[in-house]
Amino acid sequence: MAQCSICGKQIGMLAANPCTACITEMNEKHEAELRKQKSLDEEIAQQEQRKQEQYSSQQEERKAEIEAILVTTENAPDLNITDRLGIVTAQAAFEINNFKDIVVGLMNPVKGRSSELEKQLDILKERALYGLKGKAYELKANSVVAVDIDISTVTIGQISMLMLVASGTAVVVE
């Protein structure tokens, strides 16, 4: 007579080892472990989703706070500046494939090159001003005054770039 390798119960010679009762118990334990793991996986997925939602909410709040007041003068009639936090700058640039083509486009707007350049300049301006707002936000400012925008070209070897630099003073306004 054979014995079950787990519980030691006597089983017949042709019976499966371990016994049917032990196999059933092992299957139930395995299924319970699978249910537990599935539950943990679902809980982790829910936590990740909550974290993602919280992060998205924080990003939206940050973006809303970054949308600060930008003025080109130091003083404005409705602006009550309570604290000046420092100078902030931001840059944006794009590569010019052929600087001569852009100069020709400025001289001859009929061919459409001037409007392309204007679109690029608008994009650069928006990126630089958004960067300026972001840096002011990092300083805990809610406005930027005395905003100045400068544009220049930079050439290094065969590469020419159009660069736009925005600067201003980060301030707290009531």
Secondary structure, DSSP 8 states (H G I E B T S, - for coil): -EE-TTT--EE-TTS-SS-HHHHHHHHHHHHHHHHHHHHHHHHHHHHHHHHHHHHHHHHHHHHHHH--EE-SSS--TT--EEEEEEEEEEEEEEEES-HHHHHHHHH-GGGSHHHHHHHHHHHHHHHHHHHHHHHHHHTT-SEEEEEEEEEEEEEETTEEEEEEEEEEEEEEE-
